[in-house]
Amino acid sequence: IKDYAPGDLTLSVQLEDGTVVEYKLDPRTNNLPPLRNPNILVGKNDLTSLSYLHEPAVLHNLKVRFIVSKLIYTYCGIVLVAINPYESLPIYDADIINAYSGQNARDMDPHIFAVAEKAYRQMARDERNQSIIVSGESGAGKTVSAKYAMRYFATVSCSSGDTSVEERVLASNPIMEAFGNAKTTRNDNSSRFGKYIEIGFDRKYCIIGANMRTYLLEKSRVVFQSQEERNYHIFYQLCSSSHLPEFKAFKLGCADDFHYTSQGQNPVMDGVDDAREMCNTRKAFSLLGIGENDQMEIYKILAALLHLSNVEVREQSGERSSILPDDVHLMAFCELMGVQSEEMAHWFCHRKLKTTTETFVKSVAKINAVASRDALAKHIYAKLFSWIVDSINGALKSALKQHSFIGVLDIYGFETFDVNSFEQFCINYANEKLQQHFNLHVFKLEQEEYMKEEIPWTLIDFYDNQPCIDLIEAKLGVLDLLDEECKMPKGSDDTWAQKMYNTILKQNAHFDKPRLSNRAFIIHHFADKVEYQCDGFLEKNKDTVNEEQINVLKKSKVKVSTPHNHLKRPSTTGRTGQSQRDKKKTVGLSTMHFLQFLIIADFYHQITKVLTLYTPVIEFEEQVSPAFITTINNILKDRMEEPSTLMMDSKKIFSVSLPFTASSVALETIQIPASLNLSFLHPV
């Protein structure tokens, strides 16, 4: 309303509805409120087209598109922003897919199909593998977006001769959702595991198969759920179908009858028919070629776990516990698993201790016996889950040679709850790594290229989360101290917490200690600060199970061809006295290694390709950055091998092509295998 003059303490501002407000200015900074974009730009389908790109402008533009225009998708440069409407929308039909097929993404409204089409077109045109990363907070709709992307590829891909291959690729979705998704307080169909799916194509860019890698399955959900949450969908599907003749022998009832499916006190979801979903799961299994016998073995194991949850452990005097020999649920569990109930009951309530010269059998208290029972349940479910993934991959494996692939990464969303434990820590760590990868591609590398090319550019100050990642994974970081404490004979969550306070608290600004707790810690993540409760971190990180219980399972009378074979831990070899637990990686270490593999593996593949493939391609336009070509040219100029020149002018068609994109990973940050013969590469 009134022009601002230096020294003014307030600013008169008129809002859209005509309201006049006095905006107080901080006399110490004199920072003015962010400028508003002109009306003509509000509601644009690409945030980068806004004159003023700051947080209020971004949120306002998304709000206008979502509420006023009823549009859930918006571009932000190369990124597609999606707002979950929490309802089904008629924008994913076959007609919509056909409308986007073959079109330039920028000529169409923002849509997940536009992203999928761009990936498919670039794979075919540039002969380069592609990846789609789906990320966001819990409940943002990542799993649904990944499914729609897969559906798009299955629809637009030409027939490969096997008319059912696309159907089989899509059939993996209901199975993985049944066994890996659950209701949380934020999401009725939350993925409780991460997955990376590579959809393979032949030279005609027809789908020929797929391969899936999974990680970080939330095993603790099998034995515990918070209020208003559920266990994995498959348990409720099985209970809702327990009246069927083929399931009568399992002696099941409703989900409320079992401890592992009733803790959340909300077993029924609005609008979801678990019995119908069970039919869909069984159809998907059959479509993938997993026979009725194997399916029944899967359901038998699930039923056994439900009975295991109701096995009653009785407390006795001292550090002793017992299970009644006629416990009906123990007998049902052992009958379904094909093992002796007396032996299993004994090892629930006892454990074997080995010294260099003797072996002792010691009774355990009730709390330890219950923990042992739950550890076995988590172990069995995790092995069953792995068997199912392996079976799906076997069904989707193609005998044809794969020419290229499109990867779809559906990762956990960032999570912060009232109580955050080891699972949320691993999830948020994975999101930190993904956010760093995103920043590196979208901001850092792009700006460095502008600087190298001497293009006038004002640097954008973006958040660099490397200090937070170092806090977690560097030497004497959270994971390092956790693994060290797990090796201690008397290590505990409390002593681990004290070590973190003494080692990290004053060294890293991203780490804090709660004022009123000595058993928790706070990490300032890129998305929010999260307080983690230390209770249970060591046990979950070690991920141990009683070896004697595994030995009992090995005596199962069930046929070896069934999933039970996946439950048997391989025998150990090594130096005398070295146990399987000593050699087994902790969960935290395995998570760190997997994330490093996920981000760096493609770099190995590309570097090998750039030095071994010299196949000419027509119209190879600016697929390699000029800086990278200059670097490789300089490295190769003194070598005898041909060709010594890789390209002519970066602005023209290349005489020789390298289907390669320069990696965001710096050479000095990784160990290059000697087998690649890349010793001549040096950072420049």
Summary of the structure (lengths in Angstrom):
residues: 684
radius of gyration: 28.4
end to end distance: 54.8
largest distance: 89.3
contacts: 1944
relative contact order: 0.07
helix: 45%
strand: 12%
